[in-house]
């Protein structure tokens, strides 16, 4: 796992290192529906996380609730190629997720 960003990261993987590619997720990946959800969990959120979740629900249509957003985020997490066996801390987990994901940003107007 990388420990920060360097100019070398822009050059790509070193020779002999296993390569990778960022790909779009297929239709069959984010698929858990409300009626498929049978188990409840409880999580602690930070104030910004709770605010974001509340705002996302408020801005979405009537058919979207906080549970649906959390299920989608878990489905997304299931698609990440993370070596769970080597993780030993929250810091390592956050770094592994950052290394595993690219996000789409809208172009500045």
C-alpha positions in Angstrom: 0.0 0.0 0.0 1.3 3.4 -0.8 2.0 5.9 2.0 1.3 9.2 0.3 1.4 10.6 -3.2 4.7 11.2 -5.0 5.6 12.2 -8.5 6.3 8.5 -9.1 2.6 7.6 -8.7 1.9 9.7 -11.8 4.3 7.5 -13.8 2.3 4.3 -13.3 3.2 1.0 -11.7 6.8 -0.1 -11.6 8.0 -2.6 -14.1 7.0 -6.1 -13.0 4.3 -4.9 -10.6 0.8 -6.2 -11.3 -1.1 -3.7 -13.2 -4.7 -2.6 -12.7 -7.3 -0.5 -14.4 -10.2 1.6 -13.3 -13.4 0.3 -14.8 -17.1 1.2 -14.7 -19.3 -0.9 -12.5 -21.7 -3.1 -14.4 -25.5 -3.2 -13.9 -25.2 -6.2 -11.6 -23.0 -4.7 -9.0 -25.1 -2.2 -7.0 -28.2 -4.2 -6.6 -29.4 -4.6 -3.0 -33.0 -3.6 -2.8 -35.0 -2.7 0.3 -37.0 -5.9 0.1 -33.7 -7.9 0.0 -32.5 -6.3 3.3 -33.3 -8.5 6.3 -30.7 -7.5 8.8 -30.4 -4.3 10.8 -27.2 -2.7 12.0 -26.3 0.3 14.0 -23.4 2.6 13.2 -22.0 5.7 14.8 -21.6 8.6 12.4 -19.7 11.9 12.6 -21.6 15.1 12.5 -20.6 15.8 8.8 -21.5 12.3 7.8 -25.0 12.5 9.5 -25.5 16.0 7.9 -24.6 14.6 4.4 -26.9 11.6 4.8 -29.8 13.8 6.0 -29.2 16.3 3.1 -29.0 13.5 0.6 -32.3 12.0 1.8 -34.0 15.5 1.8 -32.7 16.3 -1.8 -33.7 12.9 -3.2 -37.2 11.7 -4.2 -39.7 10.2 -1.8 -38.5 6.7 -2.7 -35.0 7.3 -1.2 -34.3 6.9 2.6 -31.1 6.7 4.6 -31.2 2.9 4.6 -31.2 2.8 0.8 -28.2 5.2 0.7 -26.3 3.1 3.2 -27.1 -0.2 1.3 -25.8 1.4 -1.9 -22.6 2.5 -0.2 -22.1 -1.0 1.2 -22.7 -2.5 -2.2 -20.1 -0.1 -3.6 -17.6 -1.2 -0.8 -18.1 -4.8 -1.7 -16.7 -4.0 -5.2 -13.5 -2.5 -3.9 -10.4 -4.7 -4.3 -9.0 -4.4 -0.8 -6.7 -6.9 0.9 -8.7 -7.1 4.1 -6.3 -9.5 5.7 -3.5 -6.9 5.9 -5.5 -4.2 7.5 -4.9 -3.5 11.1 -6.3 0.0 11.8 -8.9 2.5 10.7 -6.1 4.6 9.2 -5.0 1.7 7.0 -8.6 1.0 6.0 -9.2 4.6 5.0 -5.9 4.6 3.0 -6.8 1.4 1.2 -10.2 2.8 0.2 -8.6 6.0 -1.1 -6.2 3.9 -3.1 -9.0 1.7 -4.5 -11.4 4.4 -5.7 -11.6 7.2 -8.2 -14.6 9.5 -8.2 -16.2 11.3 -11.0 -16.2 15.1 -10.7 -18.3 17.4 -12.9 -16.2 19.8 -15.0 -16.0 23.4 -13.7 -18.3 25.7 -15.6 
